[in-house]
């Protein structure tokens, strides 16, 4: 990319592709997701040689926990109203954990979250479940939880 193109690379609907071959939303979407997560994205480009995009995200303060901790908390804390499970978790998959939790509490609402598209996931045998695709906002998560708990 030359300097003029690079200066507009993250602008919504900007594209160098022919009409009908691109929307110009890819890099602007990436920019929005990175900024929403308090990060930065930088681009460098040399015409004829290629481009480099660097994404900088803040460190996570907590350590992501696995299925064993979830099961322990479920045993220790009575009256759980909703289980929110990532489809991919350390130690055991979210759907496997969901099956275990449903075996003990058949009416427990379960919300699965994943970067995968819901249609690609194997969630059979779990009964009614809800799904929220990553990335999502805090307000999107809150809205989904409210929707589930209001049923």
Phi, psi and omega in degrees: 000137174279175185300323181293318179291316180301322180295336182250005188304326183263004180285128179303137177072003175281130178211151174257000182279157177297155179307133180086358183253359179182153182264342184077023181253348185300302182289327178291326175294315178301316179301314181297318180295316180296314181293323179299333180258026176059035179247183177228150175229134182232147179235139173230142182209142174235118181307132179083350181247333179125180183232151176232131177245128179246130179247129179242120179240148179292154176295146176280133181285326182254166177259130178300129184263165184250191184297324182297318178294322178299316179296320179297313179297322180297322178289323186277333186248100180289157175077032177293128183267340186198137173254128175249115186236133172284144180296321178253114181229153175295134175092326183192146180287156177303314178299323177295316177296320178301319177298318178296315181294319179293331178296327179270329183221088189296337182260011180292122174291137179234129174248119176265140174237144181193156172279348177280159175283139185306324182295338182273351186267153178258094182243022181292153175082359182266349186077202183293128176221163176242161185220139175227122183276137175280152354281150176226162180268165176299320180291326176295319177294315180300317179297318180294317178299315180300317179302315182293313183290336179280349180292000000 
